[in-house]
Amino acid sequence: MSMPNIPNITPTVSLTRCETIDLLLSSIALEEIGLSHILNAEGEKLQAFLKNHDHCLQDYVKINHSVNQTLRTVVKSQMLLQFKLEDVADLDDCGCDEGKQKPKKPDCNNFHEQLRSKDRPAKHKGHDHHPKK
């Protein structure tokens, strides 16, 4: 058998920083939508199980364990997505010149200000990215 022939593909991707951040946010949103579908399916599964009254105690324990495991997995995914979202929000703080604020696109919201809690300090203390309230 011969070795597979892989074509020489050198794709060129040119995205701006804002476009990259938008793509990262879109990926987070799509993962959130996927998790919401999983939660909805678990709810429907539980409702269908409870409609039928022909169950013994062991059946209730099994369905409870199944739903609990799924919910634990979803919570773990939510935690990872929260970390990812915070990291993407912090991307706006990196790589700017000292003392200069980056110009904002008129149609973009400054999303990282909404995500950062008041007691969480900015990563770059020397920069004045966020106006004092």
WOCORPE-V416594 format. One record per residue. N is the residue number from 1. RES is the residue in three letters. PHI is phi in whole degrees, -180 to 180 (NA if undefined). Layout:
# WOCORPE-V416594
N;RES;PHI
N;RES;PHI
This chain:
# WOCORPE-V416594
1;MET;NA
2;SER;-91
3;MET;-72
4;PRO;-67
5;ASN;-95
6;ILE;-102
7;PRO;-67
8;ASN;-80
9;ILE;-114
10;THR;-126
11;PRO;-70
12;THR;-108
13;VAL;-116
14;SER;-128
15;LEU;-121
16;THR;-78
17;ARG;-60
18;CYS;-65
19;GLU;-64
20;THR;-65
21;ILE;-63
22;ASP;-61
23;LEU;-65
24;LEU;-64
25;LEU;-65
26;SER;-64
27;SER;-66
28;ILE;-64
29;ALA;-62
30;LEU;-66
31;GLU;-65
32;GLU;-62
33;ILE;-63
34;GLY;-60
35;LEU;-66
36;SER;-66
37;HIS;-68
38;ILE;-63
39;LEU;-63
40;ASN;-63
41;ALA;-64
42;GLU;-64
43;GLY;-63
44;GLU;-66
45;LYS;-62
46;LEU;-67
47;GLN;-64
48;ALA;-64
49;PHE;-64
50;LEU;-74
51;LYS;-66
52;ASN;-89
53;HIS;-95
54;ASP;-92
55;HIS;-122
56;CYS;-94
57;LEU;-59
58;GLN;-62
59;ASP;-64
60;TYR;-66
61;VAL;-65
62;LYS;-65
63;ILE;-67
64;ASN;-63
65;HIS;-64
66;SER;-62
67;VAL;-66
68;ASN;-61
69;GLN;-63
70;THR;-65
71;LEU;-64
72;ARG;-62
73;THR;-65
74;VAL;-65
75;VAL;-63
76;LYS;-61
77;SER;-64
78;GLN;-63
79;MET;-64
80;LEU;-64
81;LEU;-66
82;GLN;-64
83;PHE;-61
84;LYS;-63
85;LEU;-64
86;GLU;-64
87;ASP;-65
88;VAL;-67
89;ALA;-63
90;ASP;-75
91;LEU;-61
92;ASP;-68
93;ASP;-85
94;CYS;-96
95;GLY;78
96;CYS;-98
97;ASP;-74
98;GLU;-59
99;GLY;81
100;LYS;-101
101;GLN;-98
102;LYS;-73
103;PRO;-68
104;LYS;-97
105;LYS;-69
106;PRO;-62
107;ASP;-97
108;CYS;-99
109;ASN;-87
110;ASN;-84
111;PHE;-67
112;HIS;-69
113;GLU;-67
114;GLN;-74
115;LEU;-82
116;ARG;-74
117;SER;-75
118;LYS;-66
119;ASP;-90
120;ARG;-91
121;PRO;-72
122;ALA;-70
123;LYS;-70
124;HIS;-108
125;LYS;-71
126;GLY;-77
127;HIS;-96
128;ASP;-106
129;HIS;-80
130;HIS;-116
131;PRO;-66
132;LYS;-71
133;LYS;-100
